[in-house]
C-alpha cells in the first residue's frame, strides 16, 4: 500500500462551538509548537492522563518523535486556531501489523470539550484509511473519562478491555460506516448552526462605512436596521463623521463601546480586506460584505481574515440579510421591499432575485423568518442555511435561488433530510447553459449542468421551479393547503365551459390525471347543478349556478375519495355581480383548508397569484392563469410522492471486487500518468469486477487470430453470425468512424471485413474485437460521468446510434439508493417499452437494476473513473447484454464527501 501523505496545507473545519480550526500534517517546523502544547498548555493532570505519569521528559520526547528528522513517519495531525496549536492526534502503524496503528491524542486544557479531539480523529481516520490502516488501538487510564467519552461518541464501534487501572481500546475503521457517517454529519450540523448564531441572532451590529450621504448603501442599511426595531445594540462606524443619520459614529471597530457579533461592511472593495482584519482582531464573529468586484488578492485576504479569526462571511456582492424573529427584528439589507415577519426562509445568490422575491412574498402575505443574500458565496451557502432553518424552530418553508454549489454532495444529504420536514423550493437557474462540448462519449455528452442539477434536486426531494413566478405560486399552495395524495388525480370545476377546458388542458400538460368521475358522483352533481350542466371532468356548472349550489358541489367533490385535488375556475358574469349572488362566495364562505388541496383560478384578477381570505380566517390561493395553478398542483403532487416513499439504503450489487478494480485502475494510471481510455481487454477486466454484462469478446491483432476467434464465437452468435470492431487508441464513436461490421457469416465475410479495416485504417488500427452477433432487443444506454463539482453521475436512457437524437435519459448522483434504481426506470418516456405492454413482455428489470447498482458501486469505488459508456445495452425478457463499452480513467485523488471541512479560500473565491 503506497504511503498517502496528508496535505501539508491546512484543511479548515468548524469546532463544536463554531470556531474555525485549521487541520494539517505536523512537520519538523512544528517542533516548538508541539513541545509548547504538551509542556506548557496542558496541566499536570492532563499530562498524567496523556503520558500515564508526570515525566518531565515526555513532552520533549513527543515533540522529537513527531517532528524530529529521524522520526519513523507516524501520521500526525495538528489543529490550529488563529495560528496557535490547540491539539494533535497521531497514529503509528505497528511494524508487524501495518493494518493496526497506535493512536495518541492531546488537547490544550483551554480547548477541551470544544470538539478539537473529535475533529482531529475524524481527519485521522480519513488519512489512516488511505494508508491502509484498518483499526486504531490505544491505551488509556481508567479515570480518563473525557477520552473514553470521546471514543463512545465517535460513531465507530469501540472494543474495550479493562486491566489494572488501564483500558485497552480497539476501534475498527471499516465497521459501522453508516452509523459513523451519521455521527459525523450530526457533529457538523451542530458546529455549523453554532457558527451562524452571530450572523442570524446577533446581540450587537456594526455598520462599517455608514455614510452621511443620503441614498448611500451604508446609510440605507443603517436606517433599515434601526427602523425595523433591532433589539440589540446598533453602532455606525465612519472615521470621517461624528454622527450618521442621527446615530453617533465611531472612528473604528476598535473604538466601539462593545464588541459586535455582526459587522456589515459597506465599504469599497479595496477597503474590505483591511476592514475584515480589523473586525477579526476586535472579536467580531460574522461579516456581511456588500461590495462587489473584489480582485483575487482582495478575495484571498478577506477569506484569510475570516478563517483566521473564526468569522462566518456572507458575500461579497451581497444585498444583506434579515432575521425577522421577534427576538431580533434585524433587517440589514438595502432592497426596496420590506419583508414581512413569518416562517419562510429565503436564500438567494442574486440580489435582484432577492428584491423581486421579497416583494412578491410581501404582496402575497407570506412572511419571512430569515433572508440571506449570499452574493458571491465565499463562505455561507445554501447548505448552511438549510441546516439553520432545520434547527431554528420557526421556519417551515425554504425558498432558494442558487447559481452554483460549493459542496453539492453535502447539500444533497442535508436537503434529503430537511425536505422530509419542510418543503424546499428552488428556481432552477441557468438551464440554458451549453452542455459539455466535445464530450467523448454519449454519457458525457448527456451530462450537461442542467441534467446534473436536476438529478440533485430529484434525489433530494427539492421542488425545482422554472421562474420566480412559479416559485411564488407553488409556495402559495404549499404554505396554505394540504398536500394531495401521490396519485395526483385532479377535478376541475368551472362556471364557464371554455375556461374549464383550458384549466383541464393545463392540468394534463402539467402531468396531472383528470379521469372521468365515478357514475355515482356524476349523478349527485347533476342533481345539484342547473339544467345544461356537464358533470364529467371538467365539471361545467354553467353561468347560472348560484353560490349555494356551487358550494354544495365543492363540498361533494372535496369529500369524495375519487380525487386528490380540486381546481375551481370562476369568471364574473352578469348573473352574479357581487354580494350574496357572487359565485366566488362559495369558496370564501367555506373553510380554507379541506381534506384535499383546493385552488381557485380567477382569470380576471390582475395579480398572478394572491390569497383569498375564507370565513374561518384561512387562506386559499387564487391564480390568474390556470397553467400556474396546474404547475403548483403538480409540484405538490411530486412532493407527496417523495414523502410517500421512505428513504432507502444505498444500492449494493450482488458481487463487487472493489480491491481488484482499484488495483486495475492504479496499474493503468501508473502506465498512463495523464489518464486515457482503457483498451478492450482492460475494459473487460474492469467491468468483470462488477458483473457488468459485457458480451463475450476476443481481442485479435492479426487476420489469423480474427478468423480463429470468429470460428469460435460465430456459433454463439445470433443466427451463427459474428461482429468485428476495429480499435485504435483514443477512438471516439466506432459506428460514426465506420469501424463496425455486423452480421458476418462464414470465414469469407469475416476475412473481407478485416481486410477492409486494414485498408481503411492502416497502421493506426491496433487490433480487432471479435464478438458473437447479439440477438435483437431494446437498445439502452447506461453509463457514468464524473462531474468535478457534483461527483459521479449515473445515466440511463434509450441507446444505440440514435441515442442523442431521441434524448430520452434520466440521471442520478452516485451512490444510488434502491429507490433511485426503480425511479430511474419509471421516469423514462420509454418506460412502457421496459415495463411491458399487451402483447410485449417486460425486459429483465432485475438485470437492469443490477447493472445500475454495479455502475454506482464502480463510480464510488473509483474516483479515477472519468466516464464509462455501456452502449448499446440490449435488454430482453431473458436478460441484458452489453455489446460495446468504453471506459476512461483520469488521475484523481480520493475524495471523502463526509469529511468535515470548509471550502478552501481559493475555491470559495473562484466560485
C-alpha positions in Angstrom: 0.0 0.0 0.0 1.6 3.3 -1.0 2.1 6.0 1.6 -0.6 8.7 1.4 0.6 12.0 2.9 -2.0 14.2 4.5 -1.8 17.6 2.8 0.7 20.0 4.4 -1.7 22.9 3.6 -4.5 23.5 6.1 -7.9 21.9 5.7 -10.3 24.2 7.7 -13.3 23.0 9.6 -15.7 24.1 12.4 -15.4 23.1 16.0 -18.4 22.3 18.1 -18.8 26.0 19.2 -18.4 27.3 15.7 -14.7 28.3 15.9 -12.7 27.7 12.7 -9.8 25.3 13.1 -7.1 24.5 10.6 -6.1 20.8 10.3 -2.8 19.9 8.7 0.0 17.5 9.0 2.6 18.2 11.7 6.2 18.6 10.3 9.7 19.4 11.6 8.9 23.1 11.6 6.3 22.5 14.3 8.6 21.1 16.9 8.4 24.2 19.2 4.6 24.3 18.9 4.2 20.6 19.7 6.6 21.0 22.7 4.7 24.1 24.0 1.3 22.2 23.7 2.4 19.3 25.8 4.7 21.1 28.2 3.0 24.5 28.8 -0.6 24.3 27.8 -1.6 21.1 29.4 -2.0 20.9 33.1 -0.1 18.3 35.2 -3.2 16.2 35.4 -3.7 16.3 31.6 -0.1 15.2 31.1 -0.6 12.4 33.6 -3.6 11.2 31.6 -1.7 11.6 28.3 1.6 10.0 29.3 0.5 7.7 32.2 2.7 9.7 34.5 4.3 13.0 35.1 7.6 12.5 33.4 9.2 15.9 32.6 10.9 14.4 29.5 7.6 13.1 27.9 6.7 16.4 26.1 10.2 16.7 24.7 10.2 13.0 23.6 6.8 13.5 22.0 7.9 16.6 20.0 11.1 14.7 18.9 9.0 11.7 17.8 6.5 13.8 15.8 8.8 16.4 14.4 12.4 15.1 14.6 14.3 14.4 11.4 14.7 10.7 12.2 11.0 10.1 13.0 9.6 6.8 11.7 6.9 8.6 9.7 4.0 8.5 12.1 0.8 10.1 10.8 0.4 13.2 12.9 -2.2 16.0 12.5 -2.5 19.2 14.4 -5.4 21.6 14.9 -4.5 25.3 14.8 -6.8 28.2 15.8 -5.6 31.7 14.9 -2.1 30.3 14.4 -2.0 28.5 17.8 -1.7 24.7 18.0 -4.6 23.6 20.2 -4.4 19.9 19.7 -2.7 17.0 18.0 -3.6 13.4 17.1 -1.2 10.8 15.7 -1.1 7.2 14.9 1.8 4.9 14.1 1.3 1.6 12.4 2.8 -1.4 14.2 5.9 -2.9 12.4 4.4 -6.5 12.4 0.8 -5.4 11.9 0.6 -2.5 9.4 -3.2 -2.7 9.4 -3.2 -1.6 13.0 -2.0 1.8 14.3 -1.4 3.0 17.9 -3.4 6.2 18.5 -2.5 9.2 20.7 -4.3 12.4 21.3 -3.6 15.7 23.2 -5.7 18.8 23.5 -4.7 22.0 25.3 -6.6 22.5 28.5 -8.3 25.7 27.4 -9.6 24.0 24.3 -11.0 20.8 25.8 -14.7 20.0 25.4 -15.0 22.1 22.2 -14.7 19.3 19.7 -11.0 19.6 18.9 -10.2 15.9 19.6 -13.2 14.6 17.7 -12.4 16.7 14.7 -8.8 15.6 14.7 -9.7 11.9 14.9 -12.2 12.2 12.1 -9.4 13.6 9.8 -7.0 11.0 11.2 -9.5 8.2 10.3 -9.7 9.5 6.7 -5.9 9.7 6.3 -5.3 6.4 8.0 -7.7 4.5 5.8 -5.9 5.9 2.8 -2.7 4.4 4.2 -4.3 1.0 4.6 -4.8 1.2 8.4 -7.9 -0.8 9.3 -8.1 -0.2 13.1 -6.9 2.1 15.8 -5.6 0.8 19.1 -5.0 2.9 22.2 -4.2 2.6 25.9 -5.7 5.0 28.4 -6.0 5.3 32.2 -9.3 4.2 33.5 -10.0 7.6 35.0 -9.5 9.4 31.6 -13.3 9.9 31.3 -13.1 12.6 28.7 -11.3 10.4 26.1 -13.4 7.4 27.0 -16.5 9.6 26.2 -14.9 10.8 23.0 -14.5 7.3 21.7 -18.0 6.4 22.8 -19.5 9.3 20.9 -17.3 8.9 17.8 -19.8 6.7 15.9 -17.4 3.8 15.2 -17.5 0.5 17.1 -15.3 0.5 20.2 -14.0 -2.6 21.9 -12.6 -2.1 25.4 -10.6 -4.3 27.8 -10.0 -3.2 31.4 -6.9 -4.4 33.2 -5.1 -3.0 36.3 -6.4 0.5 36.1 -5.9 0.8 32.3 -8.2 0.5 29.3 -7.2 -1.1 26.0 -9.3 0.3 23.2 -9.6 -1.2 19.7 -11.5 0.9 17.1 -12.2 -0.9 13.7 -12.3 1.7 11.0 -14.2 -0.3 8.4 -17.2 -1.4 10.5 -20.4 0.6 11.1 -19.7 3.0 8.3 -23.3 4.3 8.1 -23.5 5.0 11.8 -20.2 6.8 11.7 -21.2 9.0 8.8 -24.4 9.9 10.6 -22.4 10.8 13.7 -20.0 13.0 11.6 -23.0 14.7 10.0 -24.6 15.4 13.3 -21.4 16.9 14.7 -21.0 19.0 11.5 -24.6 20.2 11.8 -24.2 21.2 15.4 -21.0 23.2 14.6 -22.5 24.8 11.6 -25.6 26.1 13.4 -23.4 27.3 16.3 -21.2 29.3 13.9 -24.2 31.0 12.4 -25.6 32.3 15.6 -23.6 35.5 15.5 -24.8 36.1 11.9 -28.5 35.4 12.4 -29.1 36.1 16.1 -26.6 38.9 16.8 -26.8 40.9 20.1 -24.9 43.8 18.6 -24.4 45.0 15.0 -22.0 47.5 13.5 -22.4 49.1 10.1 -18.9 49.8 8.9 -18.9 52.5 6.2 -22.2 54.1 7.3 -22.2 57.3 5.2 -23.8 60.7 5.8 -24.7 60.8 2.2 -28.5 60.3 1.7 -29.1 57.3 -0.6 -25.8 55.6 0.1 -25.8 51.9 0.7 -24.3 52.2 4.2 -26.8 54.7 5.3 -29.7 52.7 3.8 -28.7 49.6 5.8 -28.3 51.7 9.0 -31.7 53.2 8.6 -33.3 49.8 7.9 -31.7 48.2 10.9 -32.9 51.0 13.2 -36.3 51.4 11.5 -37.2 47.7 11.9 -36.6 47.9 15.6 -33.5 45.8 16.0 -33.5 44.6 19.6 -29.7 44.7 20.2 -27.1 47.4 20.1 -26.5 49.3 16.8 -23.3 51.2 16.0 -22.2 53.2 13.0 -18.5 53.2 12.0 -17.3 56.2 10.0 -13.8 57.7 10.7 -14.9 61.0 9.0 -18.1 61.7 10.8 -19.4 62.4 14.3 -22.9 61.3 13.5 -24.7 59.4 10.8 -28.5 59.6 10.3 -28.9 60.6 14.0 -26.7 57.8 15.3 -23.3 58.5 16.9 -20.4 57.5 14.6 -17.2 55.8 15.8 -13.8 56.1 14.3 -13.2 52.3 14.0 -14.4 49.0 15.2 -11.7 49.1 18.0 -13.3 52.3 19.4 -16.8 50.9 19.8 -18.2 50.7 23.3 -18.6 46.9 22.9 -17.8 44.0 20.5 -20.4 43.5 17.8 -21.3 39.9 16.9 -22.1 41.0 13.3 -20.4 43.7 11.1 -22.0 44.8 7.9 -19.2 46.1 5.6 -20.5 48.9 3.4 -17.0 50.0 2.2 -15.4 49.9 -1.3 -13.9 46.6 -2.5 -10.3 47.8 -1.9 -11.1 48.6 1.7 -12.8 45.3 2.5 -9.7 43.2 3.5 -8.5 45.8 6.0 -11.9 46.2 7.5 -12.3 42.5 7.8 -9.0 42.1 9.6 -9.9 44.9 12.0 -13.2 43.2 12.7 -11.4 39.9 13.4 -8.9 41.4 15.7 -11.8 43.1 17.7 -13.6 39.7 18.1 -16.4 40.1 15.6 -17.8 36.7 14.7 -19.7 37.3 11.4 -19.4 39.6 8.4 -21.8 40.7 5.6 -19.8 42.2 2.7 -21.9 44.3 0.4 -19.2 45.4 -2.1 -18.7 43.6 -5.4 -15.7 43.4 -7.7 -13.0 42.2 -5.3 -9.9 41.1 -7.2 -8.1 37.8 -6.5 -5.7 39.3 -3.9 -8.5 41.1 -2.1 -10.6 38.0 -2.0 -7.7 35.9 -0.7 -7.1 38.5 2.1 -10.8 38.6 3.0 -11.1 34.8 3.3 -7.8 34.6 5.3 -9.1 37.1 7.8 -12.4 35.3 8.2 -10.8 31.9 8.7 -8.1 33.1 11.0 -10.5 34.9 13.2 -13.3 32.4 13.0 -15.8 34.8 11.3 -18.6 33.5 9.1 -19.0 35.5 5.9 -22.0 36.4 3.7 -21.0 37.7 0.3 -19.2 39.7 -1.1 -21.7 41.2 -3.5 -24.5 40.7 -1.0 -27.7 42.6 -0.7 -27.6 42.0 3.0 -29.5 39.8 5.5 -32.7 39.9 7.6 -33.6 38.0 10.7 -37.3 38.8 11.5 -37.7 36.7 14.6 -39.4 38.9 17.1 -36.5 38.4 19.5 -34.1 40.0 17.0 -36.0 42.0 14.3 -32.9 42.6 12.3 -33.3 44.0 8.7 -29.8 44.7 7.4 -30.3 44.8 3.6 -30.7 47.6 1.2 -33.5 46.2 -1.0 -36.6 48.3 -1.7 -39.1 45.9 -0.3 -39.8 45.4 3.4 -40.2 41.7 4.2 -43.0 40.6 6.5 -42.1 38.5 9.5 -43.2 34.9 9.2 -42.0 31.4 8.7 -40.4 31.2 5.2 -36.6 31.0 5.0 -35.2 32.7 1.9 -31.7 32.5 0.4 -30.6 33.9 -2.9 -27.4 34.4 -4.8 -28.7 37.3 -6.9 -29.6 40.5 -5.2 -32.1 41.3 -8.0 -33.8 38.0 -7.5 -33.9 38.6 -3.7 -35.6 42.0 -4.2 -38.2 40.5 -6.6 -38.8 37.5 -4.3 -39.2 39.6 -1.1 -41.5 42.0 -2.9 -43.8 39.2 -4.3 -43.9 37.3 -1.0 -44.8 40.6 0.8 -47.6 41.3 -1.7 -48.9 37.7 -1.2 -48.7 38.0 2.5 -46.1 35.2 3.1 -43.8 36.3 5.9 -40.1 35.6 6.2 -38.2 34.0 9.1 -34.8 34.9 7.8 -33.4 36.2 4.5 -29.8 35.9 3.3 -28.4 37.3 0.1 -25.5 35.0 -0.5 -23.9 37.1 -3.3 -20.6 35.5 -4.4 -21.0 32.9 -1.7 -17.4 32.8 -0.5 -18.4 31.1 2.7 -22.0 30.8 3.9 -24.0 28.8 1.5 -27.5 27.3 0.9 -26.4 24.2 2.8 -25.6 26.2 5.9 -29.0 27.9 5.8 -30.9 24.7 5.3 -29.3 23.4 8.5 -30.1 26.6 10.3 -33.8 26.6 9.3 -34.0 22.9 10.2 -33.0 23.8 13.8 -34.4 27.3 14.3 -37.9 26.1 15.4 -39.6 28.7 13.3 -39.0 28.1 9.6 -41.5 25.7 7.8 -40.8 26.6 4.2 -37.4 27.1 2.4 -37.0 29.1 -0.8 -33.7 29.1 -2.6 -32.1 30.7 -5.6 -28.7 29.1 -6.2 -26.5 29.6 -9.2 -23.7 27.4 -8.0 -22.9 24.7 -5.5 -19.8 24.7 -3.4 -20.3 21.2 -1.9 -23.3 19.6 -3.8 -22.8 16.2 -2.1 -23.2 17.8 1.4 -26.1 19.9 0.1 -27.8 16.8 -1.2 -27.5 15.0 2.1 -28.8 18.0 4.0 -31.7 18.6 1.6 -32.8 14.9 1.7 -33.1 15.2 5.4 -34.7 18.7 5.6 -37.2 18.1 2.8 -38.8 15.3 5.0 -39.8 18.0 7.4 -40.5 21.1 5.2 -40.9 21.9 1.5 -37.7 23.2 -0.1 -38.3 25.2 -3.3 -35.7 26.5 -5.7 -35.6 28.3 -9.0 -33.6 26.1 -11.4 -31.3 28.9 -12.7 -29.0 28.5 -15.7 -30.9 25.9 -17.6 -29.8 27.3 -21.0 -26.1 26.8 -20.3 -24.3 24.9 -23.1 -23.6 21.3 -22.5 -20.1 19.8 -22.4 -18.8 20.5 -25.9 -16.5 17.9 -27.3 -17.6 15.2 -24.9 -16.1 11.9 -25.9 -19.0 9.6 -25.0 -22.8 9.6 -25.2 -22.9 9.6 -21.4 -20.6 12.6 -21.0 -22.5 14.4 -23.8 -25.7 13.9 -21.9 -24.4 15.0 -18.6 -24.9 18.8 -19.0 -25.1 21.1 -16.0 -28.9 21.1 -16.3 -29.1 17.3 -16.2 -26.7 17.1 -13.2 -28.6 19.8 -11.3 -32.0 18.2 -12.0 -30.6 14.9 -10.7 -29.5 16.6 -7.5 -32.9 18.2 -7.0 -34.9 15.0 -7.7 -32.8 12.9 -5.3 -33.0 15.4 -2.6 -36.8 16.0 -2.8 -36.3 19.6 -3.8 -39.2 21.3 -5.7 -37.5 22.8 -8.7 -39.4 25.6 -10.5 -38.6 27.4 -13.7 -39.2 31.0 -12.7 -39.7 33.3 -9.7 -43.5 33.5 -10.5 -43.7 29.7 -10.5 -41.7 29.5 -7.2 -44.1 32.0 -5.6 -47.2 30.3 -7.0 -46.0 26.9 -5.7 -45.1 28.4 -2.3 -48.6 29.9 -2.0 -50.1 26.5 -2.4 -47.7 24.6 -0.1 -47.9 27.3 2.5 -51.7 27.2 2.8 -53.1 23.9 1.6 -52.7 20.2 2.5 -50.8 18.0 0.1 -52.7 15.8 -2.3 -52.1 12.1 -2.3 -49.3 10.7 -4.5 -51.8 9.8 -7.3 -52.3 13.3 -8.5 -55.9 12.9 -9.6 -57.5 16.3 -10.2 -61.0 17.5 -10.8 -61.8 20.9 -12.4 -65.0 22.9 -11.7 -65.8 26.0 -13.7 -68.8 28.2 -14.3 -67.7 28.7 -17.9 -67.1 25.8 -20.2 -64.3 27.3 -22.2 -62.3 28.3 -19.1 -62.8 24.8 -17.7 -61.4 23.2 -20.8 -58.4 25.5 -20.6 -57.9 24.5 -17.0 -58.2 20.8 -17.8 -55.7 21.2 -20.6 -53.3 22.9 -18.3 -53.6 20.1 -15.7 -53.0 17.4 -18.3 -50.0 19.3 -19.7 -48.6 19.5 -16.1 -48.8 15.7 -15.9 -51.9 15.6 -13.7 -54.6 13.0 -14.2 -58.1 14.1 -14.9 -60.3 10.9 -15.1 -64.0 10.7 -15.8 -65.7 11.0 -12.4 -67.5 7.9 -11.0 -71.1 7.5 -12.1 -72.4 8.0 -8.6 -70.6 11.3 -8.2 -71.8 12.4 -11.6 -75.4 11.7 -10.7 -75.1 13.7 -7.4 -73.6 16.6 -9.3 -76.3 16.7 -11.9 -78.9 16.8 -9.1 -77.2 19.8 -7.6 -76.4 21.8 -10.7 -78.6 23.8 -13.1 -80.0 22.3 -16.2 -77.4 22.1 -19.0 -74.5 21.5 -16.6 -71.8 18.9 -17.5 -70.6 16.6 -14.8 -67.8 14.6 -16.3 -64.4 16.2 -15.7 -64.1 19.2 -16.1 -67.3 19.9 -14.4 -69.2 22.7 -16.2 -71.6 24.3 -13.7 -72.9 26.9 -16.3 -73.0 30.6 -15.6 -76.5 30.1 -14.0 -75.0 28.3 -10.9 -75.7 30.0 -7.6 -73.3 30.3 -4.7 -75.2 27.8 -2.6 -75.3 25.2 -5.5 -71.6 25.8 -6.2 -70.7 25.4 -2.5 -72.6 22.1 -2.4 -70.8 21.0 -5.5 -67.4 21.9 -3.9 -68.3 20.1 -0.7 -69.2 17.0 -2.7 -66.0 17.0 -4.7 -63.7 17.6 -1.7 -65.4 14.8 0.2 -65.1 12.1 -2.4 -62.1 9.8 -2.4 -62.0 9.7 -6.2 -59.9 12.8 -6.5 -56.8 14.2 -4.8 -57.1 17.9 -5.6 -59.7 20.4 -6.8 -59.3 23.4 -9.2 -62.2 25.8 -9.2 -62.2 28.3 -12.1 -64.7 31.2 -11.8 -65.3 34.1 -14.1 -67.6 37.1 -13.3 -70.9 37.1 -15.1 -74.0 39.3 -15.2 -75.9 36.6 -13.3 -73.7 37.1 -10.2 -72.4 40.6 -9.8 -71.2 40.5 -6.2 -72.5 40.1 -2.7 -74.6 37.0 -1.9 -75.1 36.2 -5.6 -71.3 36.1 -6.4 -70.2 32.5 -7.1 -66.9 33.4 -5.5 -68.6 33.4 -2.1 -69.0 29.6 -2.5 -65.3 29.5 -1.8 -65.0 32.3 0.7 -67.8 31.1 2.9 -66.3 27.7 3.3 -63.1 26.6 5.1 -59.8 27.4 3.5 -58.3 24.0 4.3 -60.1 20.8 3.5 -59.1 17.2 3.1 -57.5 17.9 -0.2 -55.9 21.0 -1.7 -58.3 23.5 -3.3 -57.1 26.2 -5.6 -59.0 29.0 -7.4 -58.4 30.3 -10.9 -59.8 33.8 -11.4 -58.8 34.8 -14.9 -59.9 38.4 -14.4 -57.6 39.2 -11.4 -54.5 41.3 -12.0 -52.1 39.6 -9.6 -50.6 36.3 -10.9 -51.3 34.8 -7.5 -53.0 36.1 -4.4 -54.7 34.8 -1.3 -58.4 34.8 -0.7 -59.4 35.0 2.9 -62.1 32.5 3.8 -64.7 32.6 6.6 -62.5 30.7 9.0 -59.7 33.1 8.5 -57.6 30.7 6.5 -56.2 31.5 3.1 -56.9 30.0 -0.3 -54.5 30.6 -3.3 -56.1 32.1 -6.4 -54.3 32.2 -9.7 -54.9 34.3 -12.8 -53.6 31.6 -15.1 -54.8 28.0 -15.0 -51.3 26.9 -16.1 -49.8 28.4 -13.0 -52.3 26.7 -10.8 -51.8 23.4 -12.5 -48.0 23.6 -12.1 -48.4 24.3 -8.4 -50.6 21.3 -8.0 -48.1 19.1 -10.0 -45.3 20.2 -7.7 -47.5 19.4 -4.6 -48.2 16.0 -6.1 -44.5 15.4 -6.6 -43.8 16.3 -3.0 -46.5 14.0 -1.9 -44.9 11.2 -3.9 -41.5 12.0 -2.4 -42.8 11.8 1.1 -44.8 8.6 0.4 -41.6 6.7 -0.4 -39.4 6.2 2.7 -35.7 6.7 2.4 -33.9 3.5 1.2 -30.4 2.3 1.7 -27.6 2.5 -0.9 -28.0 0.0 -3.8 -25.3 -2.7 -3.3 -24.6 -5.1 -6.2 -24.7 -8.8 -5.5 -21.0 -9.1 -6.0 -18.2 -6.5 -6.5 -14.5 -7.0 -6.3 -13.5 -3.4 -5.4 -9.9 -4.3 -4.5 -9.2 -5.8 -7.9 -10.9 -2.8 -9.6 -8.8 -0.3 -7.6 -5.6 -2.3 -8.5 -6.5 -2.3 -12.2 -7.1 1.5 -12.1 -3.8 2.2 -10.3 -1.9 -0.1 -12.7 -3.4 1.7 -15.7 -2.6 5.1 -14.4 0.9 4.0 -13.5 1.4 3.3 -17.2 -0.6 6.3 -18.4 0.0 9.1 -15.9 -2.2 11.5 -17.8 -5.1 9.1 -18.0 -6.9 7.8 -21.0 -9.2 5.2 -22.5 -8.8 1.6 -21.4 -8.2 -0.8 -24.3 -10.8 -3.5 -24.9 -9.1 -6.2 -22.7 -8.7 -3.7 -19.8 -12.3 -2.7 -20.2 -13.5 -6.3 -20.0 -11.4 -6.9 -16.9 -12.7 -3.8 -15.1 -16.4 -4.4 -15.9 -16.0 -8.0 -14.8 -15.2 -6.7 -11.3 -18.8 -5.5 -11.1 -20.5 -8.3 -13.1 -21.5 -5.8 -15.8 -22.7 -8.0 -18.6 -20.3 -7.3 -21.5 -20.8 -9.8 -24.3 -18.0 -12.4 -24.9 -15.2 -10.6 -26.7 -11.9 -11.8 -28.1 -9.0 -9.4 -28.8 -7.3 -10.2 -32.1 -4.2 -8.5 -33.5 -4.0 -10.1 -37.0 -6.0 -11.9 -39.6 -5.2 -15.4 -38.3 -6.4 -14.5 -34.8 -9.5 -12.8 -36.2 -10.6 -15.9 -38.2 -9.9 -18.2 -35.3 -12.0 -16.1 -33.0 -14.8 -15.9 -35.5 -14.9 -19.6 -35.9 -15.2 -20.0 -32.1 -17.7 -17.2 -31.5 -19.7 -17.3 -34.6 -21.6 -20.4 -33.4 -22.6 -18.5 -30.3 -24.0 -15.5 -32.2 -27.5 -14.9 -33.3 -28.1 -17.0 -36.4 -24.5 -18.0 -36.2 -23.1 -14.6 -37.1 -20.2 -12.6 -35.9 -19.3 -8.9 -35.3 -16.0 -7.2 -36.0 -14.9 -3.9 -34.4 -11.7 -2.1 -35.3 -9.9 -0.5 -32.4 -7.2 2.2 -32.0 -6.2 4.3 -29.1 -8.4 7.4 -28.3 -11.1 6.1 -30.5 -14.4 8.0 -30.2 -17.5 6.5 -31.7 -16.9 3.3 -33.7 -20.1 3.4 -35.8 -19.5 7.0 -36.9 -15.9 6.1 -37.8 -17.1 3.1 -39.9 -15.3 0.7 -37.5 -18.1 -1.8 -37.0 -19.2 -4.7 -39.2 -22.2 -6.8 -38.0 -24.0 -9.9 -39.2 -20.9 -11.6 -40.7 -21.4 -15.2 -41.8 -18.6 -17.6 -42.5 -14.9 -17.2 -43.0 -15.0 -15.3 -46.2 -17.2 -12.5 -44.9 -15.1 -12.2 -41.8 -11.8 -12.1 -43.8 -13.2 -9.5 -46.2 -14.3 -7.3 -43.3 -10.9 -7.5 -41.6 -9.1 -6.6 -44.8 -11.4 -3.7 -45.4 -10.5 -2.4 -41.9 -6.8 -2.8 -42.7 -7.1 -0.9 -46.0 -9.2 1.9 -44.4 -7.4 2.4 -41.1 -3.9 1.2 -41.9 -1.3 1.3 -39.2 -3.5 3.3 -36.8 -5.5 0.2 -36.1 -4.2 -1.6 -33.0 -6.4 -4.7 -33.4 -9.9 -6.0 -33.8 -12.5 -7.1 -31.2 -14.5 -10.2 -32.3 -17.9 -10.8 -30.8 -20.9 -13.1 -31.4 -23.8 -11.3 -33.0 -26.3 -10.4 -30.3 -30.0 -11.2 -30.7 -32.2 -8.1 -31.2 -33.8 -6.3 -28.2 -34.4 -2.9 -26.8 -31.2 -0.9 -27.0 -30.4 1.1 -23.9 -27.6 3.4 -22.8 -26.1 3.2 -19.3 -23.0 4.9 -18.0 -21.2 7.1 -15.6 -19.6 10.5 -15.9 -17.5 12.2 -13.2 -18.5 15.8 -12.6 -15.7 17.8 -10.9 -18.2 19.6 -8.7 -21.1 17.2 -8.2 -19.2 13.9 -8.3 -20.2 10.7 -10.2 -23.4 10.8 -12.2 -25.1 7.6 -13.3 -27.2 7.8 -16.5 -29.8 5.6 -18.1 -31.7 6.1 -21.4 -32.5 4.8 -24.8 -29.3 3.7 -26.6 -28.0 2.8 -30.0 -26.9 5.1 -32.8 -29.9 7.3 -32.3 -29.4 7.9 -28.6 -28.5 11.6 -28.9 -31.4 12.2 -31.3 -34.0 10.6 -29.1 -32.6 12.2 -25.9 -34.7 10.0 -23.6 -32.5 9.9 -20.5 -32.5 10.1 -16.7 -29.7 10.5 -14.2 -28.9 10.3 -10.5 -25.8 11.2 -8.5 -23.9 8.2 -7.1 -24.2 6.4 -4.8 -27.7 5.3 -5.9 -30.3 4.1 -3.4 -32.7 1.3 -4.0 -35.4 4.0 -4.7 -33.2 5.6 -7.3 -32.9 2.4 -9.2 -36.7 2.0 -9.7 -37.4 5.7 -10.3 -34.7 5.9 -13.0 -36.6 3.2 -15.0 -40.1 4.5 -14.5 -39.4 8.2 -15.3 -38.1 7.5 -18.8 -40.5 8.4 -21.6 -39.8 5.0 -23.0 -40.7 3.2 -19.7 -43.6 1.4 -21.2 -41.2 -0.4 -23.5 -39.2 -1.6 -20.5 -42.2 -2.4 -18.3 -44.1 -4.3 -21.0 -47.4 -3.7 -22.8 -50.2 -6.0 -24.0 -48.5 -8.5 -26.3 -45.0 -7.3 -25.4 -43.3 -8.8 -22.2 -41.2 -6.6 -20.0 -37.5 -6.7 -20.2 -35.4 -8.3 -17.4 -35.8 -5.5 -14.9 -33.8 -7.2 -12.2 -30.8 -7.5 -14.5 -31.2 -3.8 -15.5 -31.3 -2.8 -11.8 -28.1 -4.9 -11.2 -26.3 -3.0 -14.0 -27.3 0.4 -12.5 -26.2 -0.8 -9.0 -22.9 -2.1 -10.4 -22.2 1.2 -12.2 -23.0 3.1 -9.0 -20.6 1.0 -7.0 -17.9 1.3 -9.6 -18.3 5.1 -9.6 -18.0 5.3 -5.8 -15.1 2.8 -5.6 -13.0 4.6 -8.3 -12.6 8.3 -8.1 -10.3 7.9 -11.1 -13.3 6.9 -13.3 -13.9 9.9 -15.6 -16.5 8.2 -17.7 -17.9 4.8 -18.6 -20.3 4.2 -21.5 -22.3 1.0 -22.0 -24.0 1.5 -25.3 -25.9 -0.3 -26.6 -27.1 -2.4 -23.7 -29.5 -4.8 -25.2 -32.5 -5.6 -23.0 -34.7 -8.6 -23.5 -37.1 -10.6 -21.3 -34.4 -13.1 -20.7 -31.6 -10.8 -19.6 -29.3 -7.9 -20.5 -26.2 -7.9 -22.7 -23.8 -5.0 -23.3 -22.3 -5.2 -26.8 -20.0 -2.2 -26.6 -18.4 -0.4 -23.6 -15.8 2.3 -23.2 -14.1 3.4 -20.0 -11.8 6.4 -19.4 -9.7 6.9 -16.3 -8.0 10.1 -15.0 -5.6 10.6 -12.1 -7.8 11.9 -9.3 -7.3 11.9 -5.5 -9.8 10.1 -3.4 -12.5 12.4 -2.0 -14.4 11.6 1.1 -17.6 13.6 0.9 -18.4 13.0 4.6 -15.1 14.5 5.9 -15.9 17.8 7.7 -14.2 20.7 6.0 -14.9 24.2 4.8 -14.2 25.1 1.2 -10.7 26.3 0.6 -10.4 30.1 0.4 -9.2 29.8 -3.2 -12.1 27.6 -4.3 -14.6 29.9 -2.5 -13.3 33.0 -4.1 -13.3 31.4 -7.6 -16.9 30.0 -7.5 
